[in-house]
Amino acid sequence: MLSKFIKSVEGESATPVPASAFSGEEIETQLMVNTAAIAKTWDLHLHRQTPDFSALRKLLEVRYHITRDDIPHEDIFGSPA
């Protein structure tokens, strides 16, 4: 669903992205796609037809620190400490 919006030209007459694009299922799907893309960036090869995305995500978090925020910046979202 999101690929239709990602490939479209943004402008005043653009169709707004529907709220359904942000359902739990859609977000989980995008998380899996993102995890595989990050693994490819690090030149990791996935040898299974359907990878264990949870295990792959854990590897990327522990070994490559993909969730660690290491650049000083203003907290624009006001996240709790």
C-alpha positions as CSV (number, residue, x, y, z in Angstrom):
1,M,0.0,0.0,0.0
2,L,2.7,2.5,1.0
3,S,4.7,1.9,-2.2
4,K,2.0,3.7,-4.2
5,F,2.4,6.8,-2.1
6,I,6.2,6.6,-1.9
7,K,6.5,6.6,-5.7
8,S,3.9,9.4,-6.3
9,V,4.8,13.0,-6.8
10,E,4.1,15.2,-3.8
11,G,2.1,18.3,-4.3
12,E,-1.0,20.3,-3.4
13,S,-3.2,17.8,-5.3
14,A,-1.6,14.7,-3.9
15,T,-3.8,12.1,-2.3
16,P,-3.2,12.1,1.5
17,V,-1.8,8.9,2.9
18,P,-4.7,7.1,4.6
19,A,-4.5,6.4,8.3
20,S,-4.8,2.7,7.5
21,A,-1.3,2.8,6.1
22,F,-0.1,3.1,9.7
23,S,-1.9,0.0,11.0
24,G,0.1,-2.4,13.3
25,E,0.3,-4.9,10.4
26,E,1.7,-2.3,8.0
27,I,4.2,-1.1,10.5
28,E,5.4,-4.6,11.3
29,T,5.8,-5.3,7.5
30,Q,7.8,-2.1,7.1
31,L,10.0,-3.1,10.1
32,M,10.8,-6.4,8.5
33,V,11.6,-4.7,5.1
34,N,13.8,-2.1,7.0
35,T,15.6,-4.8,8.9
36,A,16.5,-6.7,5.7
37,A,17.6,-3.5,4.1
38,I,19.9,-2.6,7.0
39,A,21.4,-6.1,6.9
40,K,22.1,-5.7,3.2
41,T,23.7,-2.3,3.9
42,W,26.1,-4.1,6.3
43,D,26.7,-6.7,3.6
44,L,25.1,-9.4,5.6
45,H,23.7,-12.2,3.4
46,L,20.3,-13.8,4.2
47,H,20.5,-17.5,3.3
48,R,16.9,-18.4,4.2
49,Q,13.8,-17.9,2.0
50,T,12.0,-16.4,5.0
51,P,14.6,-14.9,7.5
52,D,14.0,-14.9,11.2
53,F,13.4,-11.2,11.3
54,S,13.3,-11.0,15.1
55,A,16.7,-12.7,15.4
56,L,18.1,-10.6,12.6
57,R,16.9,-7.4,14.3
58,K,18.4,-8.5,17.6
59,L,21.8,-9.1,15.8
60,L,21.6,-5.7,14.2
61,E,20.8,-4.0,17.6
62,V,23.5,-5.9,19.6
63,R,26.3,-6.0,17.1
64,Y,25.8,-3.0,14.9
65,H,23.9,-0.7,17.5
66,I,21.3,0.3,15.0
67,T,19.0,1.6,17.7
68,R,21.6,3.6,19.6
69,D,21.3,7.3,19.1
70,D,24.9,8.4,19.0
71,I,24.6,11.9,17.6
72,P,23.9,14.8,20.0
73,H,20.7,16.6,19.0
74,E,17.7,18.4,20.4
75,D,14.9,16.1,21.5
76,I,12.1,17.3,19.3
77,F,9.6,14.7,20.6
78,G,10.1,15.4,24.3
79,S,10.8,11.8,25.0
80,P,10.8,10.9,28.7
81,A,14.3,10.4,30.2
